[in-house]
């Protein structure tokens, strides 16, 4: 499921960029050929987690249910 989910947003030509993970919130980030930053986060815990994302000079607050995957996309200039 996660690979199919990622393939929808991370197309050929995208490159992986640095991101910082925690044990309960592993994540991966990509810069697409269309200049979009895509961050995919998995809540690998048994409970709902709230977290912050700092990306491209912006801050975002989000919550994921246990086992859920979230995709966050920024269109960059």
Protein Blocks (a to p, Z undefined) as FASTA:
>chain_A
ZZmmmmmmmcghiacddddddfklgcdddddfkopacdddddfbfbdcdddddeehiacd
ddddehiacddddddZZ
